[in-house]
Amino acid sequence: MKRVLITGAAGFLGSHLCDRFIKDGYHVIAMDNLITGRLKNIEHLFAHPHFEFYHHDVSKFIHVPGQLDYILHFASPASPIDYLKIPIQTLKVGSLGIHNCLGLAKAKGARLMIASTSEVYGDPSVHPQPESYWGNVNPVGPRGVYDEAKRFQEAITMAYHTYHGLETRIVRIFNTYGPRMRLNDGRVLPAFIGQALRGEDLTIFGDGSQTRSFCYVDDLIEGIVRLLHSDCADPVNIGNPDEITIGQFAEEIIALTGTSQKVIYKDLPVDDPKQRQPEISKARALLGWEPQVDRKEGLKRTYAYFKSLSEEELRQTDHNNFDQYITK
């Protein structure tokens, strides 16, 4: 049985990766310090004989006994609210954390994949964004702690690949949504749905003309797995090229939720990207991958998940009671 280490495993994407690798017959070692991850995302796997959880910060030395075939480094705060609140930890997981993972991969002879992001493109001057675009990033702006952490991750990962011959993969993830997102993480989709469910007005930052391209989580996970098993060491965009303005998206959420809230406008945050659309011809050609779930269907599934949350969860979704798990 092949063994995979997933860092950031209690997060939105990490938990879905745990599910996928368990389904595919792997022994999954999940690692998370729970600074933004939630145990609720993976508690259904705790009794599985081929799942184990390490409560650990990857910015510190990582020890995992036994063989490892794959390491997926998905640990990082990923929302503006998180990385603006904990900027130093964000930089550390993108530098010390990836260095530790690369060292472990080298020692174990494992293939390592890193979760990069469309934020490496910054506020782009090229549209849509192909992998060949080097980006327009402000390294000392408020978003720089996240953007530059991810850019450094790519650089050191490629250095290990070229210098040590390490098997590495780099996935550049565009806006993704689906069950297990946190309502209060500051990203536009859960923010809109959370406001609608709580009867609040929907808040648009800027004039609503900026664009995003939303990929449903099942499609993203499929693309990640295909890239992991491919022969491509260069970065690959995985995302949905179906672009929409934030203003149009707000109207879709109002129609989906059947609410009658107003839309209110606030100032656009510093360095917030005006356009986001992945150019995915590389993924199509190399991986035979493209999104299958359209936004209407994906939003229905996501809204059903959020509607199933308790009133307490709608208000606060970050609580981790680790004691209840370690005493089992």
Buried (B, 14 or more C-beta within 10 A) or exposed (E): EEBBBBBBBBBBBBBBBBBBBBEEEBBBBBBBBBBBBBBBBBBEBEEEEBBBBBBBBBBEEBEBEEEBBBBBBBBBBBBBBBBBBBBEBBBBBBBBBBBBBBEBBBEBEBBBBBBBBBBBBBBBEBBBBBBEBEBEBBEEBBBBBBBBBBBBBBEBBBEBBEEEEBBBBBBBBBBBBBBBBBBBBBBBBBBBBBBBBEEBEBBBBBEBEBBBBBBBBBBBBBBBBBBBEBEBBBBBBBBBBBBBBBBEBBBBBBEBBEBEBEBEEEEEBEBBBEBBBBBBBBBEEBBEBBBEBEBEEBBEBBBEBBEEBEEEBBEEBBEBEEEEBEEE
